[in-house]
Amino acid sequence: MFRYRSAEHRIEVFKTWYGPLLKAFAALEPAAQSALEADLKALIARFDRSGGTSMVVPGEYLEVVVARR
């Protein structure tokens, strides 16, 4: 589970420290940045399981391990 104080907090952390999102925001004009942030907030809200007190979003991933024999 990803846990943050709020959707805004998660977005701010990723805009500051996560390369792909940092670069995406840097490449956009202010109006497009606002639109992207609104889309991210809507996506987070769709999966948020906190009940409105913070932000709790499940984080699933696929791990593949290849072994050479």
Secondary structure, 3 states (H helix, E strand, C coil): CEEECCHHHHHHHHHHHCHHHHHHHHHCCHHHHHHHHHHHHHHHHHHCCCCCCCEEECCCCCCCCCCCC
